[in-house]
């Protein structure tokens, strides 16, 4: 059995799978909202509260892993670990729990996201645009089959955009919609930095992963739009509905309370992304970084060259006790 731990800026995730005749059935999934990236854009550090939430979650993950005969595990830190001054303190504290964390670059993260998304898709030469909106960064990849043609990681995420544009309370609906406009404009500037390359390579299908996209697709579906996909038109038509739900603190079908604070920042980022790359329709991918980690780790042991030749950090042997 193999375990993958994805340490995101918003949530920590654990995935446990087992290799069986060329397939990797998932045995255990667990996700916890940690928000390790909370306040990082202004302080440059993991806050003490986020630090403790993260360690408590890793302790829980370690207990779950100890219930299975795990051979190897891979724990990867993403954007918050890349940009904070005290990331090494968290890595050292995690090692004390028994979890060894490797910090990966944005491009390495994008490589694994692409690998994870295509595990659920037929292998063809169709150009696919793959997008993952995280808490601290957004990855943009275009590829065909197992080949990546563009691999980008941009410093824009739902937690960072929430802290920057939606940290005020008691705003009117009009004022909040104005803030949403500012959030879109700032995000658009980031995405346009690689827009020329995206257009030059071109793509036929667009897929997006992550909880942010899943949340917005679910809400749009509840508002009468398509299922398992989202159109740019639908996203714009629900703008006022989202702002009203936040100002009135009212229920919104399809919105989980644990993600309410990221609703507007996520909307800004996805809206800007679709505008920048002229995307009319995005399909949802339920697989992403974790599945890519698991696929890469298992296949590396079975058929791939040595891990150190891949440019990715090594996996760790599981230790009991």
FINU-488295 format. One record per atom (N, C-alpha, C, O): residue in one letter; x, y, z. Coordinates in pm, whole numbers, plus 32768, in hexadecimal, padded with zeros to 4 digits. Atoms other than C-alpha are relative to their C-alpha. Example, Ala and Ser with C-alpha at 12.3 -4.5 7.8 and 13.67 -1.06 7.14 Angstrom:
<rs>
A80597F898000;A84CE7E3E830C;A805A80788000;A80C280768042;S7FAE7F897FFA;S85577F9682CA;S7FB3806D8049;S7FE680DC805A;
</rs>
This chain:
<rs>
X80537F888000;X800080008000;X8057807D8000;X80C8807D8030;X7FB97F82800D;X806581667FBB;X7FA880728035;X7F2E806E8027;X804A7F8D7FCB;X800382AE8061;X803980817FC5;X80B280917FB9;X7FD87F7C8032;X800B840E7FD1;X7FC2806B8059;X7F4B80668078;X80307F917FAF;X7FEF854880A5;X801B80827FB4;X808E80A47F98;X7FFC7F818049;X7FA3868F7FF0;X7FE980708064;X7F7C807C809B;X80087F957F9C;X7FEB87BB80CF;X7FE880847FB8;X804680CD7F99;X80257F888049;X7F3088D58024;X7FF5807A805A;X7FFA806F80D4;X800C7F847FB4;X7F0A8A3E808C;X7F79800E8044;X7F6B805980A5;X80847FFE7FC1;X7D9A8A0780DB;X7FE57F7F804E;X7FC07F8480C3;X8021807F7FC2;X7D7088948127;X80757F9F7FF9;X80C97FA67F9F;X7FA480718002;X7E468766817F;X7FAF7F857FD7;X7F3C7F748001;X804580768032;X7DEB862080D0;X80577F848010;X80D17F897FFF;X7FBE80837FF9;X7E4484B38107;X7FBB7FA17FA1;X7F407F997F9E;X80358063805E;X7E1983A97FFB;X80517F808012;X80CC7F83800D;X7FBE80817FF3;X7E678239802E;X7FCC7FA37F93;X7F537F947F82;X80278059806D;X7E6681467F0A;X80567F847FFC;X80BC7F7B8040;X7FB98081800A;X7ED77FEA7EAD;X80087FD57F6E;X7FA67FDD7F24;X7FEB802D808A;X7F687F657D69;X7FC37F767FEE;X7FE67F188037;X80408081801B;X7E907E4D7CDD;X7FF37FEB7F6A;X7F9D80277F2B;X800A8026808C;X7ECE7DBD7B83;X7FF880797FA1;X7FA3807F7F49;X7FFB7F8D8058;X7F257F077AE1;X7FA380718025;X7FA180D87FE0;X805C7F987FD3;X7E1F7FD17B9C;X802380288090;X80687FDF80D7;X7FE37FCE7F79;X7E2D80A07CDC;X7F7D80228046;X7F578097804B;X807B7FE27FB5;X7CE9807D7DA3;X801F80598079;X8083804580BE;X7FEF7FA87F8C;X7CC381917EA9;X7FC27FBE807B;X7F4D7F9B807B;X802C80417F85;X7CAA80FF8006;X7FCC80648066;X7F6C804880AE;X80247F9D7F9A;X7C91823B80D7;X8016808D7FC9;X807B80A87F89;X7FF27F72801F;X7C5383AF809B;X7FE08050807E;X7F84802D80C8;X801E7FA97F8E;X7C6084BF81A2;X802F808D7FDE;X809E80A17FAD;X7FDE7F748019;X7C5C863B8182;X7FDC8054807B;X7F74804080B8;X80177FA77F8E;X7C7887448291;X802080907FD6;X808780AA7F99;X7FE97F73801B;X7C5488BD826D;X806080388069;X803C804580DE;X7F987FCF7FA6;X7D9589478306;X801880957FEB;X803280DE804B;X7FE27F768026;X7DC48A93824D;X808A802A8032;X809A808F8076;X7F767FE27FDB;X7F3A8A8B8280;X802D80857FC5;X808480C87FFB;X7FD97F838042;X7F518BB28191;X7FB8807C8031;X7FC880E77FF7;X804C7F8E7FCB;X7E6E8C928260;X805E8070802E;X80B4805A8082;X7FB07F8C7FD7;X7F098DEE827F;X808D80037FCB;X80D880607FE8;X7F7680098031;X80478D8381CC;X802480727FA3;X809680A27FA5;X7FE27F968060;X80298E8D80BD;X802B80818045;X807380D28009;X7FDA7F867FB9;X80508F9E81C5;X80727FEA8063;X80C680428075;X7F9C801A7F98;X812A8EF882D1;X807C7FB97FCC;X80EA7FCA8002;X7F90804F8032;X82068E138202;X80207F878055;X80867F458041;X7FE880717FA6;X81E68D0A8311;X7F807FAE8014;X7F117FE28007;X806F80537FD3;X81098BE68374;X7FDC8030808C;X8032803580E3;X80297FCE7F7D;X803E8C6B849B;X80067F908066;X80057F1A8043;X7FF980667F96;X80518BBB85EA;X7F837FA98002;X7F8B7F30801A;X807C804E8002;X7EE28B5385D0;X7FFF7F9D7F8C;X7FD97F297F9E;X7FFA80598075;X7F108AC38471;X80677F938014;X80527F207FED;X7F95805E7FE2;X80518A1C84E1;X7FC97F8D8054;X7FE17F188036;X803680677FA7;X7F9C896485F8;X7F937FAD7FBD;X7F8D7F347FD2;X8066804B804B;X7E7489068519;X80427F9C7FA2;X80157F2A7F94;X7FBA8058805E;X7F678876841D;X803E7F888045;X80327F188014;X7FC2806E7FB9;X802487A6851A;X7F987F9E8036;X7FAD7F248034;X806B80587FCE;X7EE0872185B3;X7FCA7FA87F90;X7FAB7F337FA4;X8031804C8073;X7E6D86B88458;X80637F937FD9;X803C7F237FBB;X7F9A80658022;X7FB686088410;X80037F8F8066;X801A7F1C8043;X800780687F99;X7F9B8550855A;X7F8C7FA17FE3;X7F997F287FF4;X807480508026;X7E4284D984EC;X80217FA97F87;X7FFF7F327F85;X7FDA804C8077;X7ECA846F8399;X805E7F8D8025;X80517F1E7FF1;X7FA080677FD6;X7FE783B08441;X7FB77F8D8043;X7FD97F18802E;X804E80697FBD;X7EEC82F48518;X7FB57FAB7F9A;X7FAE7F317FA8;X804680498069;X7E23829583E2;X80617FA67FB3;X80427F337F97;X7F9D804E8049;X7F5B8223832A;X802F7F86804F;X804C7F1E8015;X7FD3806F7FAB;X7FBE81488450;X7F9D7F8C8002;X7FBF7F1E802D;X8064806A8004;X7E7D8082841F;X800F7FA67F85;X7FCC7F3F7F7B;X7FEE804A807D;X7EF5800682CA;X80917FD57FF0;X80EB8013802A;X7F76802B801A;X80287F478252;X804180567F92;X805B80257F25;X7FC77FA38060;X80BB807981A3;X80937FDE7FE7;X80E27FD28045;X7F75801B8024;X81FD802B80E5;X804E80827FF1;X80BD80908025;X7FBF7F808019;X8250818C8076;X7F9880708005;X7F2280597FEC;X80597F8D8004;X81BC82E68098;X804A80777FC5;X80C580797FC0;X7FC97F87803C;X81EF84387FF5;X7FB380758038;X7F3A807F8023;X80407F887FC8;X81A4857D80AC;X803F807A7FBE;X80B780937FCC;X7FCC7F8F804D;X81C586B57FD5;X7FC48084802E;X7F4A80908038;X802B7F7A7FDE;X81B388208041;X7FFD80577F84;X805A80537F33;X80117FB08079;X813689167F3D;X801B8095801B;X807E80B6805D;X7FDE7F728006;X811E8A937F22;X8025803D8088;X808880868090;X7FE27FC37F7E;X81158AF48094;X808B7FDA8030;X80D1802B806D;X7F7A802C7FDA;X824F8A2880CF;X806B80447FAB;X80DC80577FD7;X7F9F7FC08059;X82F68AD17FA7;X801A80918026;X808880C4800E;X7FF67F6F7FF0;X82B88C368019;X800F80318091;X802980A780A6;X7FFD7FD17F75;X82BA8C3F8198;X808B7FF2803F;X80D77F97801F;X7F7E7FFD7FBE;X83E48C908274;X80117F908067;X80817F668084;X7FF680667F98;X838F8B8A837B;X7FD17F767FD2;X7FAC7F218023;X802880838034;X833B8A678294;X80587F908037;X80287F238054;X7FA580687FCD;X847089AC830C;X7FDD7FD8808E;X7FF37F6580B5;X802A80227F77;X83ED89C08472;X7F8E7F9B7FFD;X7F897F3F804E;X8071805E800C;X82AE89118405;X80327F787FD0;X80067F118002;X7FC9807F8033;X8371880B8342;X80457FB48071;X80347F3A807C;X7FBB80417F90;X844787C38476;X7F9E7FCA8067;X7FB27F5D809D;X8065802D7FA0;X831687AD8559;X7FB67F857FCA;X7F967F2A8016;X80438073803D;X826E86BD8465;X80577F838007;X80257F15801D;X7FA480727FF5;X83A385E18465;X7FFB7FC2808B;X800B7F49809B;X800D80337F78;X837985C585DD;X7F857FA88012;X7F847F4E8066;X807980537FFF;X821F853385A0;X80177F7C7FB5;X7FD77F177FD1;X7FE580768052;X82AF843D84A5;X7FD980127F6F;X7FCD7FB07F25;X80227FE3808A;X825484EB8360;X807080557FC3;X808580C77FED;X7F967FB78045;X83738553827C;X7FC380497F88;X7F89800B7F30;X803B7FAD8068;X830986748199;X806A802F7F9E;X80D5805D7FC7;X7FAC7FC68069;X83AA86D1804D;X7FB580787FC6;X7F3C80727FB1;X803D7F88803B;X8369882D7FBF;X80197FFE7F6A;X808C7FF17F3E;X7FF180048091;X832688337E49;X7FEB808A7FC4;X7FA680DF7FFD;X80117F828047;X833B89507D52;X7F7680047FBF;X7F317F9E7FB8;X807F7FF48044;X820B89D67C9E;X7FF97FAC7F81;X7F917F727F62;X7FFD8050807A;X8276892C7B5B;X7FF47F6C8021;X7FAD7F237FDC;X800C808C7FD6;X82A387DE7C0E;X7F707FE08029;X7F3D7F74800C;X808C80137FDA;X8148880A7CA0;X7FA97FF27F83;X7F527F9B7F7D;X804D8006807C;X80BD884B7B44;X80137F7A7FB8;X7FB47F437F80;X7FE38082803F;X816887107ABE;X7FA97F93803D;X7F6F7F427FF5;X804C80687FBB;X80BC86397BC3;X7F6980147FEF;X7F1E7FB37FE7;X808E7FE68018;X7F6A86E57B95;X7FD87FCB7F77;X7F707F8A7F69;X801F80318087;X7F75869B7A20;X7FFA7F677FFF;X7F9F7F2B7FC5;X7FFF80927FFA;X7FD285317A66;X7F837FCB8043;X7F4C7F65801A;X8077802C7FB9;X7EB085167B59;X7F8080107FB0;X7F2B7FB87FB1;X807A7FE7804E;X7DAA85AF7A75;X7FF27F9B7F8E;X7F857F687F77;X800C805A8074;X7DFD84D3794A;X7FED7F6E8028;X7FCF7F1B7FD2;X801B808A7FD7;X7DE183957A1C;X7F6D7FDD7FEC;X7F4A7F687FDE;X80908019800E;X7C6683BE79F9;X7FCE801C7F73;X7F5580167F59;X80287FDD8088;X7C67841B7888;X803A7F9C7F9B;X80A37F617FB5;X7FC680548069;X7C9883507749;X807E80407FC9;X808580BA7FBA;X7F827FCC8033;X7DF8837476C1;X7FF380197F69;X7FE77FBB7F1B;X800B7FD8808C;X7DE384347578;X8065806F7FE4;X80A8809E8040;X7FA87F918024;X7EA9853B74BA;X7FB980878003;X7FEF80EC7FD6;X804B7F837FF0;X7D9D863F7503;X8049805E8060;X8078803380C9;X7FC27F9D7FA6;X7E2D877F7598;X7F9D80208070;X7F2C804A8056;X80557FE67F8B;X7DA187A476F7;X803B806E8056;X80B2806D8076;X7FDA7F977FA2;X7DAE88DA77D0;X7FD67FD2808B;X7F5F7FBB80A4;X801980317F78;X7DCC886C793D;X801C80728062;X808680B1805C;X7FF37F927FA1;X7D9689657A58;X7FE27FCE808D;X7F847F8280A2;X801980207F74;X7DB0893E7BD1;X800E807F8053;X807A80B8805B;X80007F877FAC;X7D508A627CB5;X80127FD58091;X7FB97F9980CC;X7FE480237F75;X7DF18A357E08;X7FEE8076805C;X7FBE80E08033;X800D7F947F9F;X7DF88B057F43;X8068806D7FEC;X804E80E2800A;X7F957F9E8010;X7F438BAD7EEC;X8035800E7F75;X807680717F55;X7FCF7FF9808A;X7F8F8B5F7D81;X7F9C7FBD7FA3;X7F487F6E7FCD;X8053803D8067;X7EE38B017C3D;X805D7FC77F95;X80B5800D7F63;X7FAE80428065;X7F7C8A087B4A;X7FB47FF97F7C;X7F3D7FD97F78;X803880008087;X7F3D8A1E79D3;X80597FA97FA8;X80D07FC37F99;X7FB4805E8052;X7FA7890178EF;X7FB37FE57F7F;X7F397FD87F81;X803A8035807C;X7F6788A77783;X80527F877FD9;X80CD7F8C7FD8;X7FB980788027;X7FBC87497715;X7FAF7FAC7FA0;X7F387FC37F8A;X804480668051;X7F6B862D762B;X803A7F7A802A;X80B47F6A8033;X7FD780827FCD;X7F7784C476A0;X80558017807D;X802A805D80D9;X7FA97FEF7F8B;X809C84B27799;X806380727FEF;X80BA80858044;X7FA27F94801D;X815185DC7700;X7FC68087802A;X7F5580A98005;X80287F797FDA;X813D8736779D;X803C80657F9F;X80B480617F82;X7FD37F9B8060;X8153885B76AC;X801680878042;X806C80D48019;X7FEF7F897FAC;X812B897677AA;X7FEE7FD68090;X7F917F8D80B1;X800980217F71;X81698959791F;X801D807F804F;X809080AB8055;X7FF17F817FB9;X812F8A9279F1;X7FC37FF8808C;X7F607FB280A2;X80377FF07F7A;X80F78AE27B60;X800080958020;X806880D6801C;X80107F717FE7;X80718C3B7BB8;X7FDD801B8092;X7F927FCF80D0;X80137FDF7F72;X80728CE27D0E;X7F7980438016;X7F7180BA8037;X80887FCF7FE9;X7EFA8D087D29;X7FAC7F8D8035;X7FA97F227FF9;X804E806C7FC3;X7E158C3E7E0C;X7F8A80368050;X7F8580AD806F;X807D7FD67FC0;X7CC68C477EBD;X80148037808D;X7FCE809580B5;X7FE77FCB7F79;X7D518C7C801E;X804480887FF6;X801E80E6803D;X7FB87F818011;X7E418D8E7FAD;X7FA2806E7FCE;X7FA980DF7FFE;X805D7F9C8036;X7D2D8E407EE5;X7F9580258066;X7F6780978068;X805D7FDF7F94;X7C3C8E26800A;X803E80658060;X800080C98084;X7FBE7FA87FA1;X7D398EC980F1;X8017808B7FC5;X801680EF800D;X7FE37F818040;X7D818FDA7FF3;X7F8480537FDF;X7F8780CD7FE9;X80747FB68033;X7C2590347F78;X7F807FF38054;X7F2380428043;X807E80197FBA;X7B218FAC806B;X80137FF08097;X7FD87F9880D5;X7FE980077F70;X7B9E8FEC81CC;X7FAB8064804D;X7FB7806F80C7;X80597FA07FBD;X7A9990F98215;X7F767FC28015;X7F4A7F6E7FC6;X8089802E7FE6;X794490B682AD;X7FA080777FF6;X7FCC80EA7FE9;X80697F998002;X77FA917982A7;X800080537F7F;X7FDC80C97F81;X80087FBB8081;X781A91D58137;X7F757FEE7FC5;X7F317F8A7FE0;X807E800F8048;X76E792138065;X80157FA37F89;X80867F857F64;X7FF580578075;X769991337F3D;X804980497F8F;X809D800E7F4C;X7FBF7FB28069;X770392487E4F;X8096800D8019;X80E77FFD7FBD;X7F737FF27FDE;X784C927F7F08;X804B7F7C7FEF;X80BD7F797FC3;X7FC08083800C;X7894910C7F0F;X80137FDA7F6D;X80797FA17F47;X7FF1801B808F;X785390EC7D9B;X807280537FC6;X80B880277F6A;X7F907FAD802C;X794992097D6A;X80857FBE8024;X80E37FBF7FD4;X7F8880487FD6;X7A4E91467E30;X80187F877FA7;X808A7F677F87;X7FF38073805A;X7A0890177D57;X803C802C7F7B;X808D7FE57F40;X7FC87FCB807C;X7A5590EE7C28;X8096801B800D;X80E37FFF7FB1;X7F717FE77FE8;X7BA291577CC0;X804E7F7D8006;X80BE7F747FD3;X7FC080837FF7;X7BF48FEC7D0D;X80137FC17F78;X807B7F847F5D;X7FF780358089;X7BAD8F867BA6;X806E80487FB3;X80BE80097F6E;X7F9C7FB28049;X7C8390A17B1B;X808E7FDA8027;X80E67FCE7FD2;X7F7B80267FD1;X7DAD90427BF3;X80257F737FD1;X80977F597FAA;X7FE78089802D;X7D898ED27B9B;X80197FFB7F6A;X806F7FB07F3B;X7FF17FFB8091;X7D668F217A2B;X808E80297FD9;X80C77FF37F7A;X7F777FD4801B;X7EB58FD47A33;X80627F8D8010;X80BF7F7F7FC0;X7FA880737FEA;X7F5A8E9A7ABF;X7FF37F9A7F8F;X80577F6A7F5A;X801580678066;X7EBD8DAD79C4;X802D802D7F76;X80587FDB7F25;X7FD87FCD8084;X7F088E8E789B;X80977FF77FEA;X80C680007F79;X7F6E800A800F;X807D8E6978E3;X802A7F857FB0;X80987F827F79;X7FDE80788050;X80718D10783C;X7F977FE77F94;X7F987F7E7F54;X806D8012805F;X7F418D45775B;X80317FEE7F71;X7FF57FA27F24;X7FCD800B8089;X80108D6C761E;X802B7F707FE4;X800C7F397F7A;X7FD4808A8010;X80AD8C167650;X7F8D7F9F7FF9;X7F8F7F417FAA;X807680568000;X7F5E8B75769D;X7FBA80067F78;X7F947F9E7F41;X80437FF28081;X7EC48C01755E;X80547FC57F8F;X801E7F8A7F32;X7FA98032806B;X7FF38BA5748B;X7FFB7F687FF6;X7FF17F317F89;X800580938000;X7FEF8A3674F2;X7F747FD07FDE;X7F637F707F92;X808B8024801C;X7E748A2474EE;X7FD17F86804D;X80217F37807E;X803880717FB8;X7D8A892C758C;X7F737FE57FCB;X7F32803E7F94;X80858029802E;X7C4B886B753B;X7F9F7FE78072;X7F267FFB8062;X8053801C7F8B;X7BCA880C7694;X803E8042807A;X80B880478086;X7FCE7FC37F85;X7BE688BD77E4;X7FC87FB68079;X7F517F998080;X802680457F85;X7BE1880F7937;X8038804E8077;X80A780838071;X7FD27FBD7F85;X7BFA88A57A93;X7FE67FA58077;X7F7C7F668082;X800E804F7F86;X7C3487F57BDD;X7FFB80608078;X7FF880D98066;X7FFC7FB87F80;X7C3188677D4B;X7F758019803A;X7F1180187FF3;X807D7FE97FB9;X7B2788AD7E50;X7FBD80817FD7;X7F42808A7FD9;X80397F80802B;X7AFA8A137DD7;X7FA87FEF7F85;X7F3880227F80;X804C8015807B;X7A8889A67C7E;X7F887FA78019;X7F1B7FC17FE6;X806F805A7FDF;X79B3888B7D08;X7F8F804E8043;X7F1980398024;X80627FAD7FBB;X790389857DEC;X7FB180557F9F;X7F3680597FA5;X80447FA6805D;X78B48A787CD3;X7FAB7FB47F9A;X7F407FE37F74;X804F8052805B;X783F89667BE7;X7F807FD08044;X7F157FD28008;X807580307FB5;X775688DC7CF3;X7F9A806F8012;X7F2280588001;X805B7F8F7FEE;X76C38A347D3A;X7FBB80227F7C;X7F4280387F7A;X803C7FE08083;X768D8A7B7BC8;X7F9B7F967FD7;X7F347FB67F9C;X805F806B801F;X75E589297B9E;X7F7F8014804E;X7F1280038018;X80767FE87FAD;X74FA897A7CBE;X7FB080797FCE;X7F3980847FE8;X80427F8B8039;X74AA8AC37C0D;X7FC47FE47F76;X7F8F803E7F34;X803F8027807D;X74378A017ADA;X805C7FF27F8A;X802E7FE27F19;X7FA28011806E;X757789E67A0E;X80317F707FFB;X80037F1C8048;X7FD680898019;X762F88AE7995;X80457FBD8077;X80737FFF80D4;X7FC380507F96;X76B787977A70;X808C7FD57FD5;X80A47FB77F60;X7F75802D8015;X782B873C7A93;X804E80587F9F;X80B780307F6C;X7FBA7FA08054;X788E886B79C4;X7FCC808B8020;X7F66809C8062;X802A7F777FE4;X787A89E379D1;X801E80577F87;X8089804C7F4A;X7FEE7FA48071;X784C8AEB78C5;X8021808A8036;X800080AD80A7;X7FE17F777FD9;X78CE8C4D78CD;X7F8180508016;X7F7A80A38070;X80807FBA7FF2;X776A8CCA789E;X7FBF7FE38087;X7F8D803D80CA;X803C80257F7F;X76EE8C0879CD;X804880438073;X8009807280D2;X7FB07FC37F97;X780A8C8E7AA1;X7FDD80938012;X7FD480C48082;X80227F727FF8;X77B08DF57A4C;X7F7180158032;X7F5580778078;X808C7FEF7FD9;X763C8DC17A81;X7FE87FE88095;X7F85801A80CC;X8014801A7F70;X76688D467BE7;X804B80668057;X8047805B80D1;X7FB17FA17FB2;X77458E6C7C50;X7FAF8044806E;X7FD8804380E2;X80517FBA7F9C;X76328F307CFF;X7FC77FA18068;X7FB97FC580DD;X803480647FA3;X75A68DF37D9A;X80687FDF806B;X80477FD180E0;X7F95801E7FA2;X76F58DA77E39;X801680738062;X8021805E80DA;X7FEC7F8B7FAA;X77258F097EBC;X7F8F800F8064;X7FA7802F80D9;X80757FF57FA7;X75C68F0B7F4E;X80077F98806F;X7FEB7FB880E3;X7FF7806B7F9C;X75FC8DBE7FFF;X80678021806B;X8054800180E1;X7F987FDC7F9F;X77398E4480A3;X7FD280748059;X7FE2806E80D3;X802C7F8B7FB3;X76A88F95810D;X7F8F7FDC8060;X7F8E800980D2;X807480257FAF;X75638EFC818F;X801B7F888059;X7FC77F6280AB;X7FDE807A7FB5;X76188DCD8222;X7F927F967FF1;X7F6C7F548052;X806E805C801C;X750B8CFA817E;X80337F7F7FC3;X80A37F797F91;X7FDD807F803C;X750D8B948108;X8006800E7F68;X7FBB805A7F2C;X7FF380028092;X757B8B557FA4;X800D7F6E7FD6;X80707F2D7FF7;X7FFC808D8028;X75298A017F0B;X80827FDE7FB8;X80AB80237F59;X7F82802C803A;X766989497EB7;X807C80328047;X80EA8003802C;X7F8E7FC87FB8;X77458A127FA3;X800E7FBF8089;X7FB27FC380DB;X7FE280367F7C;X77E5895F80C8;X8037806F8059;X808780C1802C;X7FD77F947FA6;X78188A3C81F7;X809780098010;X80CD80768022;X7F6E80007FEC;X798589D48216;X804A80477F90;X80C080687F9D;X7FC17FBD8071;X79C88A7680C4;X7FC5808B7FE6;X7FEB80CC7F84;X80427F7E8016;X78EF8BB080E9;X806480727FF8;X805280CD7FA7;X7FA27F907FFE;X7A188C8F8134;X8053800B7F81;X809180727F67;X7FB37FFF807C;X7ABB8C2F7FE8;X7FA8800E7F84;X7FD880077F13;X805E7FFB8070;X79848C577F11;X802080717F9F;X802E80597F27;X7FEE7F8D8059;X79C38DB57E8A;X808C80057FC3;X809B80287F4F;X7F7780018036;X7B3C8D967E65;X800C7F957F93;X804D7FAB7F2D;X7FFE80698065;X7B0B8C4F7DA9;X7FB9802C7F81;X7FE7800F7F12;X804A7FCC8074;X7A098CF47CC7;X805780617FB0;X805A805B7F35;X7FA97F9E8044;X7AFD8E0F7C78;X806A7FBA7FAC;X80817FDD7F38;X7F9180438044;X7C168D237C1B;X7FCF7FB27F87;X800B7FBA7F1B;X8033804F8071;X7B468C3B7B42;X7FCA805B7F92;X7FDE803E7F1C;X80327FA18064;X7A9B8D617A95;X8072803C7FAF;X806A80437F34;X7F8F7FC38044;X7BE88E057A44;X80487F9B7FA8;X80727FBB7F39;X7FBC8068804C;X7C808CBF79D1;X7FB67FE27F7D;X7FF37FD87F13;X804F801D8078;X7B628C7678E0;X800380757F9D;X800380607F24;X7FF77F8B8058;X7B718DD9785A;X808980087FBD;X809280227F45;X7F797FF38035;X7CEB8DD9782F;X801C7F9C7F90;X805F7FBD7F2E;X7FE280698062;X7CF28C92776C;X7F897FE47FA4;X7F887F817F5A;X807580098059;X7BA38CC576BC;X7FBF7F758008;X7FA67F357FA3;X803D80837FE8;X7B0B8B8C7757;X7F6A80138012;X7F3F805D806B;X80927FF87FF2;X79958B667725;X7FCA7F95805C;X7F637FA9809E;X803380707FB1;X79708A1777D6;X80757FB1803A;X80D47F917FF4;X7F9C80527FBC;X7A40895878D6;X7FBB7F86803D;X7F537F92807C;X8031807A7FC1;X7A0687EF793E;X804B7FEA8083;X80BF80118090;X7FC180197F7F;X7A4D87827AA2;X804F7F7E7FFF;X80217F197FC9;X7FB080787FED;X7B63868B7AEF;X80057FDE8094;X802E803180E6;X7FFF802B7F74;X7B3E85C67C32;X808A7FD2802B;X80A37FBE80A2;X7F77802B7FE0;X7CAC855B7C1C;X806080747FE9;X804B80C67F8F;X7FA07F93800E;X7DD686427C49;X80847FD88040;X80B87F6C8026;X7F7A80137FC9;X7F17865F7D16;X80107F7B8048;X80717F338030;X7FF0807A7FAF;X7EDB853E7E07;X80047F837FA9;X80567F2A7FBE;X80028073805A;X7E8284497CF5;X807E7FFA7FAB;X80B07F8E7F8B;X7F827FFB804A;X7FB184BF7C30;X80747FCF8054;X80CB7F878022;X7F9980317FA4;X808E84837D5F;X7FFC7F69800B;X80627F258000;X800F80907FEF;X800483277D90;X80287FB57F81;X80707F527F87;X7FE0803F8080;X801D82CE7C1F;X809680037FE6;X80D17F9F7FBC;X7F717FF28017;X818083517C07;X80517FA7805E;X80B17F668035;X7FB6804D7F9C;X81F382A97D47;X7FFB7F6A7FE2;X80607F257FE7;X8011808E801A;X816581547CF0;X80477FD77F7F;X808F7F747F7B;X7FC580238080;X81D181567B84;X809880128001;X80E07FCD7FB8;X7F707FEF7FF4;X832981D57BE3;X803F7F818035;X80A77F548004;X7FCB807B7FC7;X835E80A07CB4;X7FF47F8C7F9E;X804A7F357F99;X801A80718059;X82CB7FBB7BAA;X804A800A7F7C;X80877FA97F4E;X7FCE7FF7808A;X834280457A5D;X8055807A7FE2;X809E807B7F7F;X7FBC7F838022;X83D581A47A6F;X80967FF88022;X80C07F9F806C;X7F757FF57FD3;X854682067A89;X800380268093;X7F9B804180D0;X7FF17FDF7F71;X85CE824F7BE3;X7FC48088801F;X7FC880E37FCC;X80437F847FDA;X851683607C9F;X805D80797FF7;X803380E67FD1;X7FA57F8E8001;X864C84367CBA;X801980357F73;X804680A77F64;X7FEF7FD38088;X865A84497B3D;X7F85804E7FCE;X7F8880887F62;X807D7FC3802B;X84F884D57B2E;X7FFA8096801A;X7FA680DC7FE1;X80067F747FDA;X854486287BC5;X7FA0801B8072;X7F91808D809C;X805C7FF57F90;X844685E57CD9;X80427FC6807D;X80977F6E8072;X7FC580347F86;X849C85A77E48;X7FDC7F6D8017;X7F767F3D7FE5;X8015808E7FE7;X84B584417EC3;X7F8D7FE78060;X7F69803D80B1;X8067802B7FA1;X83A383867F77;X80467FD18080;X80C07FC18083;X7FC9802D7F80;X83D1831580E0;X7FC77F788023;X7F537F5A8007;X802F80807FCC;X83BA81BB8175;X7FAB801B807A;X7FCC807180CC;X80577FEE7F8D;X82A1819C826F;X803E7FBF807B;X80737F508074;X7FCD80367F82;X830C816C83D7;X7F8E7FF58063;X7F4380558074;X806C80137F9F;X822080DF84DB;X802A802E808A;X80A1803180AC;X7FE57FDD7F76;X81FF8153863E;X800C80958014;X802380C28084;
</rs>
